[in-house]
Amino acid sequence: MHDSDHEHDDTHKAIPSDLALRVTALESLLVEKGLVDPAALDALVETYEHKIGPRNGANVVARAWTDPSYKTRLLADATAAIAELGFGGLQGEHMVAVGKHSKVHNLVVCTLCSCYPYSVLGLPPVWYKSAPYRSRAVIDPRGVLREFGLDLPQETEVRVWDSTAEIRYLVLPSAPCWNRQPGPGGPRLPGYPRRHDRCVALALTSAPPATP
């Protein structure tokens, strides 16, 4: 038997995590009792894996980085500009994009709960929904940023944007220097700014994306 066969067998013998087992048991019970439709669950998983999420926001940012006219439209009317790329819908009906400036750093928070543009950035990370982040992002934004590894110069203004049920925000990161002169085949950027922290301004774009 080849090594690859052993690896293949080991993969199938791997024990699922406790959380995965509980989810599977719960799903089986709900289906057995007729409370959920397996097809509906599959459709929901398919939607979150392939139709909404950070990859949508990544495409919006990459387009703005490489198309000045699109960037102008995005900053003027984010909802319409994002819809041009086929993204929008629930939790993304009213979007506002804020650009990065050399003397202003934008930070997004939802002080009330965890309002977030699901259709563009996917599910909010755990820290975004936490009470400490929601309160301290307003009271001590610089301190929060430092805890995330971003220490801004004192002369940089930190502007906090509070998402609500009516408005969701997207921070347009500055285009990194390695992107300013794309090659003849065009930039390969759709996957780069997928991390949530860059689109709510907890991190800066500085290093090029890792080669897949």
RAPEVEN-V743774 format. One record per residue. SS is DSSP state (2 for helix, 1 for strand, 0 for the rest). Layout:
{{SS} {SS}}
//
This chain:
{{0} {0} {2} {2} {2} {2} {2} {2} {2} {2} {2} {2} {2} {0} {0} {0} {0} {2} {2} {2} {2} {2} {2} {2} {2} {2} {2} {2} {2} {2} {2} {2} {0} {0} {0} {0} {0} {2} {2} {2} {2} {2} {2} {2} {2} {2} {2} {2} {2} {2} {0} {0} {0} {2} {2} {2} {2} {2} {2} {2} {2} {2} {2} {2} {2} {2} {0} {2} {2} {2} {2} {2} {2} {2} {2} {2} {0} {2} {2} {2} {2} {2} {2} {2} {0} {0} {0} {0} {0} {0} {0} {0} {0} {0} {1} {1} {1} {1} {1} {0} {1} {0} {0} {1} {1} {1} {1} {1} {1} {0} {0} {0} {0} {0} {0} {0} {0} {2} {2} {2} {2} {0} {0} {0} {0} {2} {2} {2} {2} {0} {2} {2} {2} {2} {2} {2} {2} {2} {2} {0} {2} {2} {2} {2} {2} {2} {2} {0} {0} {0} {0} {0} {0} {0} {0} {0} {1} {1} {1} {1} {1} {1} {0} {0} {0} {0} {0} {1} {1} {1} {1} {1} {0} {0} {0} {0} {2} {2} {2} {0} {0} {0} {0} {0} {0} {0} {0} {0} {0} {0} {0} {2} {2} {2} {0} {2} {2} {2} {2} {0} {0} {0} {0} {0} {0} {0} {0} {0} {0} {0} {0} {0}}
//
